């Protein structure tokens, strides 16, 4: 199935081949899950993405190919994440526990308690600042800078015009640096 394009998999899934849809989930699921973890927290992320994939499967017939399959899935996942955030309002950014365990398996890995404390402080500051940003700016940062979507993919995923997406990217960065500069001069200097 690795040699099939996303569009081929969509067509096969539309024809009832659930294995093809499973392959789409395998291909895009990790990035969607990372997005959900950033938007709704680790605890809710898997459930939200599972609901988003059910939505996508139910909406296969409506997929017309005007956007890339990955962008279409992002849009569905983003909508589910936003619904969940409106319902619960958490904002959690957390490392994957298995990634942490892998570090400890490395014999050369060591921990500097001062660096750990500084990183935790920076992460908490970043979470607080992200929570202060308007939703459009926060989405721009998380999707463009955090997930690597292009401005056009961001526009497609969020349903906003391309010019607005570009503006949100620029303004969200300015707002982030402004808020970080007010809250933590050291973090602002590191970001430069």
HUVEN-V995140 format. One record per run of one state. SS is the DSSP state (@ for helix, = for strand, . for the rest). FROM is the first residue (numbers start at 1). TO is the last residue. If there is no record, write none. Layout:
ss->SS from->FROM to->TO
ss->SS from->FROM to->TO
This chain:
ss->. from->1 to->5
ss->@ from->6 to->14
ss->. from->15 to->17
ss->@ from->18 to->40
ss->. from->41 to->41
ss->@ from->42 to->58
ss->. from->59 to->59
ss->@ from->60 to->62
ss->. from->63 to->68
ss->@ from->69 to->88
ss->. from->89 to->96
ss->@ from->97 to->105
ss->. from->106 to->112
ss->@ from->113 to->132
ss->. from->133 to->134
ss->@ from->135 to->146
ss->. from->147 to->150
ss->@ from->151 to->158
ss->. from->159 to->161
ss->@ from->162 to->183
ss->. from->184 to->184
ss->@ from->185 to->191
ss->. from->192 to->192
